[in-house]
Amino acid sequence: MKKLINILFAACLMTSCSVEVNNPNTISTKTFWKSEKDAQFGINAAYNMFYKPGTFSRWLWFRLDLTSDEGFSQSPWAELKEWTQFRYNNYNFWEGNAWTYRDFYEAIFRSNQVLHYVPEIEFADAKQKEYILGQAYFLRGLYYYYLTVLWGSESKSLPIVLEPSTPGMQPEGHTEKEVFAQAIADLKKASELLPEEWDNPNKGRATKGAALAFKAKCHMQMHQFAEAKADLDWLVTGVGKKYYDLTANYFDNFTKDRENNPESVFEIQYSDANPAPAGDGDFSVDPNLGLNRGQFFAPPGIGWTDGELRPWIIDEFKKEKNVTNTFDIRLRYTAFYSSMHLDFPNNDKIYGLVSNEAQWNKDNYKGRVFFRKYSSDYYRTYDDYYNPTNVRLIRYADVLLMYAECIAETNGSLSDAVAMVDRVRNRVNMPKLSVNHASASSGKAAFLKRLQMERFLELATEGYRWADLKRWGLLDSQEGLNELKGRDPDFENFVIKKHRSLPIPSDEVNNNPNVTQNPGY
């Protein structure tokens, strides 16, 4: 699974498709979808979308991390910077909006091909067919989840496409709730078809636990906490509990040397085995399988530094010491910052540079904080477009914290909810909540507010924050917005009821009368 088979299909996205003349020597749907091997190639092509710059290998992190209060941009590329500041002038901005939107629907198209054609293929083992279909349902549900987190609104702005797209299609737009409901239906089907685990050669493929965890995420975004808790039960207290646990070492979640470990519920399998061109050209023949994130977020002198972190995150980590009266080890692996070499032993390297007073007094370093998670500094002095470190889209710590939130939101035992948080804190030697946060251990409202910061401390810069801010309502009230402004000045530009959703690319709205632009745009 680390090296997915790179079989790609021509995809038509909505009304932006062009009619092409078929080469009689190329594979077509009439000649291809015939065998088990074709079915396997088809599902691998759907996984292949994880390696596209528009999705998880590059541009999505600008939306998930930099748009939240954790990150921002000072890029010399003006439009790229403006899109992290809620200044959306060109809705067709390729790198900031349209590329990701298109690639998400292409991933859905590839999943739809599998779901459309594979049921007619004969398999020697019917269970293998179920596994392939389950993966297709999972991937379609996953992409509908992220589409809704980014573009979903009360308007009928997002198409739901459940069959292979054809030129001229003008699918109906749907509301945020409707698209989440579709994602839930897909993920439910996936959880019924997928295996609980895979053998070693197939590690990284979707499992029942991954489907249930993403299904729970969808329910939680709609404040359906009882339903989410029922999904998470399988992973925390049910049959699936035997497959998952926190790793002893927090850093195991961000290194290429401890991938697909027990904390991983679902992770994208990146590789440096195929350092193909990583520019904006045609990836269809020889795709790059590496993670590009480090090249764009690494500090000056290493990467482009198009994204960096707000300094408040360092202050937040330092508010509380661990049980040995030293700093929270999670800080070490989250950021490069000015006192890093003083706060932790053997922590004086910024890739190939030395962390010292002289370095942090340089004009391009002074007062700045840089991304560290999913970088390659732990084993080399540079980063590039071919970082082989897998991205853990869901890890068990996230599941435990979601479970704690669901327990509290459904008026369950607060002590049980606290125990979930304490389990996550204990892994990094932080004291129990009751030690330094007594009110969070005695009341629901205080617990849920503290949980917001606990999720930050554990999951910072891993792409969770934007969905969290939306779920907690911080984007929907002046009180919430004021809190965010205190951490991130970019939120001074934020307009309530508008900027909680990205604008639909103009070309999509103009070409499809059945799609409505999001409110305020």
Secondary structure, DSSP 8 states (H G I E B T S, - for coil): --S----------GGG-------TTS--HHHHTTSHHHHHHHHHHHHGGGGSTTTTTTTHHIIIIISSSSEE---SSHHHHHTTTT----TT-IIIIIHHHHHHHHHHHHHHHHHHHGGGS--SSHHHHHHHHHHHHHHHHHHHHHHHHHH--SSS-EE---S---TT----EE-HHHHHHHHHHHHHHHHHHS-S---GGGTTS--HHHHHHHHHHHHHHTT-HHHHHHHHHHHHTSGGGGG----SSGGGGG-GGGTT-TTEEEEE---SS-----SSS--SSS---SB-HHHHHS-TTTS----EE-THHHHHHTTSB-TTSSB-HHHHHHEE-TTHHHHSTT--EETTEE-SHHHHTSTTTTT-BEE-TT-STTT-S---TTB---EEEEEHHHHHHHHHHHHHHTT--HHHHHHHHHHHHHHTT---HHHH-GGGGT-HHHHHHHHHHHHHHHHTTSS-HHHHHHHTTTTSSHHHHHHHHHH-GGGGG--TTTTTS----HHHHHH-TT----TT-
